[in-house]
Amino acid sequence: MNLLCTPASSHPVLQDHERQRCEVWTRVMGYHRPVSSFNTGKKGEFAERVYFQEPGQPDQTVRTQPSPVLETA
C-alpha cells in the first residue's frame, strides 16, 4: 500500500483500489441492521431521518444531515 502525504496535510491519501468500503449500521425496531440490507423504501426512509439536539442537554457531536441513500443491490 502506497501512502502519499501532502505537505499541507498529515493524513495519508489512498488510491481508489486501496480503499475499503465502510458498512453503516442503524437501529431498527430495537435491533441493529446494516443499511446495505435495506430494501429501496427503507433506504429512502433512512435518508429522510432528521437528527436533533434536545434543548437543555449538553452539546454532543450529532450528525445533522442524513447520509445519502446508498445504491441498491
Residue frames as a rotation matrix with the C-alpha (Angstrom) as fourth column:
MET 1
0.588 0.809 0.000 0.00
0.809 -0.588 0.000 0.00
0.000 0.000 -1.000 0.00
ASN 2
-0.500 -0.738 0.452 1.45
0.743 -0.634 -0.214 3.33
0.445 0.229 0.866 -1.05
LEU 3
0.460 0.611 -0.644 0.65
0.842 -0.531 0.097 6.18
-0.283 -0.587 -0.759 1.32
LEU 4
-0.282 -0.485 0.827 1.11
0.702 -0.692 -0.167 9.66
0.654 0.534 0.536 -0.04
CYS 5
0.245 0.323 -0.914 1.25
0.863 -0.502 0.054 12.64
-0.442 -0.802 -0.402 2.32
THR 6
0.364 -0.081 0.928 0.95
0.577 -0.763 -0.293 16.17
0.731 0.642 -0.231 1.06
PRO 7
-0.693 -0.720 -0.013 2.88
0.470 -0.438 -0.767 18.90
0.547 -0.538 0.642 2.90
ALA 8
-0.539 0.549 0.639 -0.36
-0.601 -0.782 0.165 20.69
0.590 -0.295 0.751 3.86
SER 9
0.562 0.805 0.190 -1.91
-0.755 0.407 0.514 17.54
0.336 -0.432 0.837 5.35
SER 10
-0.519 -0.725 0.453 -0.60
-0.844 0.518 -0.139 14.83
-0.134 -0.454 -0.881 7.62
HIS 11
0.297 0.706 0.643 -3.39
-0.453 0.697 -0.556 12.46
-0.841 -0.126 0.527 6.54
PRO 12
-0.715 -0.565 0.412 -2.45
0.059 0.538 0.841 9.75
-0.697 0.626 -0.351 4.06
VAL 13
0.030 0.673 -0.739 -4.06
-0.908 -0.290 -0.301 9.84
-0.417 0.680 0.603 0.63
LEU 14
-0.321 -0.074 0.944 -5.21
0.023 0.996 0.086 6.44
-0.947 0.049 -0.318 -0.59
GLN 15
-0.870 0.082 -0.486 -5.69
-0.489 -0.019 0.872 5.38
0.062 0.996 0.057 -4.17
ASP 16
0.050 0.997 -0.052 -9.18
-0.986 0.057 0.155 4.10
0.158 0.043 0.986 -5.08
HIS 17
0.304 0.054 -0.951 -8.04
-0.254 0.967 -0.026 0.48
0.918 0.250 0.308 -5.26
GLU 18
-0.711 -0.636 -0.300 -6.63
0.160 0.270 -0.950 0.75
0.685 -0.723 -0.090 -1.69
ARG 19
-0.539 0.571 0.619 -9.90
-0.806 -0.562 -0.183 1.92
0.243 -0.598 0.764 -0.11
GLN 20
-0.910 0.325 -0.256 -12.19
0.381 0.900 -0.212 -0.32
0.162 -0.291 -0.943 1.92
ARG 21
-0.256 0.909 0.327 -15.97
0.013 -0.335 0.942 0.03
0.966 0.246 0.074 1.89
CYS 22
-0.951 0.006 0.310 -17.50
-0.304 -0.213 -0.929 1.26
0.061 -0.977 0.204 5.15
GLU 23
-0.453 0.833 -0.316 -20.59
0.534 0.538 0.652 -0.59
0.713 0.127 -0.689 6.33
VAL 24
-0.726 0.307 0.615 -23.22
-0.556 -0.788 -0.263 1.62
0.404 -0.533 0.743 8.02
TRP 25
-0.595 0.558 -0.579 -25.46
0.671 0.741 0.024 0.08
0.442 -0.374 -0.815 10.68
THR 26
-0.621 0.466 0.630 -28.55
-0.561 -0.826 0.057 1.60
0.547 -0.318 0.774 12.25
ARG 27
-0.917 0.359 0.174 -31.02
0.043 0.524 -0.851 0.67
-0.397 -0.773 -0.496 14.96
VAL 28
-0.535 0.794 -0.289 -34.37
-0.619 -0.136 0.773 -0.53
0.575 0.592 0.564 13.59
MET 29
0.464 0.873 -0.151 -37.22
-0.499 0.399 0.770 -1.79
0.732 -0.282 0.620 15.78
GLY 30
0.817 -0.090 0.570 -34.95
-0.550 0.178 0.816 -2.47
-0.175 -0.980 0.096 18.75
TYR 31
0.508 -0.710 0.488 -32.08
0.460 0.702 0.543 -4.20
-0.728 -0.051 0.683 16.97
HIS 32
0.055 -0.615 -0.786 -29.18
-0.542 -0.680 0.494 -3.19
-0.839 0.399 -0.371 14.73
ARG 33
0.576 0.126 0.808 -29.04
0.560 0.659 -0.502 -3.96
-0.596 0.742 0.308 11.00
PRO 34
-0.624 -0.778 -0.073 -26.68
0.429 -0.419 0.801 -2.94
-0.654 0.468 0.595 8.18
VAL 35
0.030 0.626 -0.779 -28.22
-0.434 -0.694 -0.574 -0.30
-0.900 0.355 0.251 5.92
SER 36
-0.679 -0.374 -0.632 -26.95
-0.722 0.183 0.667 -2.27
-0.134 0.909 -0.394 2.91
SER 37
-0.928 0.355 0.111 -29.57
0.360 0.932 0.028 -4.96
-0.093 0.066 -0.993 3.65
PHE 38
-0.331 0.841 -0.427 -32.47
-0.048 -0.467 -0.883 -2.48
-0.942 -0.272 0.195 3.44
ASN 39
-0.030 0.414 0.910 -34.90
0.966 0.247 -0.081 -2.52
-0.258 0.876 -0.407 0.53
THR 40
-0.526 -0.227 0.820 -35.35
0.626 -0.756 0.192 0.64
0.576 0.614 0.540 -1.60
GLY 41
0.414 0.799 0.436 -38.18
0.207 -0.550 0.809 2.04
0.886 -0.245 -0.393 0.56
LYS 42
0.814 -0.151 -0.561 -36.34
0.575 0.071 0.815 1.56
-0.083 -0.986 0.144 3.85
LYS 43
-0.305 -0.947 0.100 -33.19
0.948 -0.291 0.128 3.19
-0.093 0.134 0.987 2.37
GLY 44
-0.259 0.309 0.915 -35.35
0.374 -0.841 0.390 6.19
0.890 0.443 0.102 1.44
GLU 45
0.817 0.574 -0.057 -36.73
0.233 -0.238 0.943 6.40
0.528 -0.783 -0.328 5.00
PHE 46
0.390 -0.762 -0.516 -33.21
0.879 0.141 0.456 6.21
-0.275 -0.632 0.725 6.39
ALA 47
-0.527 -0.622 0.579 -32.10
0.795 -0.602 0.077 9.10
0.300 0.501 0.812 4.15
GLU 48
0.004 0.643 0.766 -35.04
0.163 -0.756 0.633 11.25
0.987 0.122 -0.108 5.30
ARG 49
0.352 0.120 -0.928 -34.32
0.903 0.216 0.370 10.88
0.245 -0.969 -0.032 9.03
VAL 50
0.405 -0.175 0.897 -33.93
-0.143 -0.982 -0.127 14.10
0.903 -0.077 -0.423 10.96
TYR 51
-0.079 -0.526 -0.847 -31.42
0.872 0.375 -0.314 14.28
0.483 -0.763 0.429 13.80
PHE 52
0.500 0.331 0.801 -31.94
-0.037 -0.915 0.401 16.80
0.865 -0.230 -0.445 16.58
GLN 53
-0.722 -0.660 -0.207 -30.41
0.277 -0.003 -0.961 18.04
0.634 -0.751 0.185 19.83
GLU 54
0.265 0.842 -0.470 -32.76
0.828 0.051 0.559 18.02
0.494 -0.537 -0.684 22.81
PRO 55
0.256 -0.141 0.956 -32.94
-0.186 -0.978 -0.094 21.51
0.949 -0.154 -0.277 24.38
GLY 56
0.665 -0.029 0.746 -31.12
-0.731 -0.231 0.643 21.83
0.154 -0.972 -0.175 27.70
GLN 57
0.902 -0.383 0.197 -28.80
0.316 0.899 0.301 18.90
-0.292 -0.210 0.933 27.06
PRO 58
0.110 -0.935 -0.337 -25.01
-0.166 -0.351 0.921 19.21
-0.980 -0.045 -0.194 26.74
ASP 59
0.527 0.017 -0.849 -23.84
-0.831 -0.195 -0.520 19.71
-0.174 0.981 -0.089 23.16
GLN 60
0.120 -0.458 0.881 -22.83
0.012 0.888 0.460 16.41
-0.993 -0.045 0.112 21.58
THR 61
-0.741 -0.381 -0.554 -21.49
-0.558 -0.111 0.822 15.57
-0.375 0.918 -0.130 18.17
VAL 62
0.001 0.830 0.557 -24.63
0.189 0.547 -0.816 14.71
-0.982 0.106 -0.156 16.25
ARG 63
-0.834 -0.203 0.513 -24.94
0.519 0.023 0.854 14.17
-0.186 0.979 0.086 12.53
THR 64
-0.407 0.686 -0.603 -27.23
-0.155 -0.703 -0.694 16.99
-0.900 -0.189 0.393 11.39
GLN 65
-0.008 0.379 -0.925 -27.64
-0.993 -0.110 -0.037 15.85
-0.115 0.919 0.377 7.79
PRO 66
0.622 0.247 0.743 -28.79
-0.241 0.963 -0.118 12.33
-0.745 -0.106 0.659 6.93
SER 67
-0.532 -0.834 0.151 -26.47
-0.161 0.274 0.948 10.30
-0.832 0.480 -0.280 4.79
PRO 68
-0.288 0.428 -0.857 -27.37
-0.955 -0.191 0.226 9.90
-0.067 0.883 0.464 1.13
VAL 69
0.716 0.592 0.370 -29.33
-0.532 0.806 -0.259 6.85
-0.451 -0.011 0.892 0.04
LEU 70
-0.374 -0.872 0.314 -26.97
-0.463 0.470 0.752 4.00
-0.804 0.136 -0.580 -0.67
GLU 71
-0.442 0.171 -0.881 -27.14
-0.873 0.144 0.466 2.28
0.207 0.975 0.085 -4.03
THR 72
0.527 0.697 0.486 -29.46
-0.749 0.651 -0.122 -0.70
-0.401 -0.300 0.865 -4.34
ALA 73
-0.489 -0.756 0.435 -28.03
-0.494 0.651 0.576 -4.14
-0.719 0.067 -0.692 -4.83
